[in-house]
């Protein structure tokens, strides 16, 4: 999956339209992917459909840092842990 495809899929999940926030969203996507990579998620998994939901969740959590809690959600951590243990990606993903 290309970066453009990932950006599009994250925007759909977050209900964001247009291109005004694309640069900021791309920066958040990069931050989340780096976090997941550092946590042990392989690049094969990060570029697969399996990672889109957790990346979108991480972007949403990052976007909401201004609300005061300043942390990733529990569901983000749970999905990140699941992805860390995923060693194979189905060809259909």
Phi, psi and omega in degrees: 000133179282166177297322179295319178295318179297315178303315180299316181293322178294317180299319178300313181295330181266357179070033182255132178241167179078183185245000186303321184261008186302319181295316178294315179298320179297322177295316177297318178301315179299316179299314181295316179298320177296320176300312181296319178299313179296333179279354176109007177283130183287158178296326177301318179288319181298330181265009180260166177300333182299336185267348188301314183298315181289326176295316178299319179297317179295321177296316178299315178299318179295318180301324184270008178305328181294347181284351173114337184276333172057040179209158175289153180283162179299320180296325176299311180298319180296314180292323178299318178295319177298316180294326179300328181270353180281117183255338179237144176245127178301146180300336181277353183273000000 
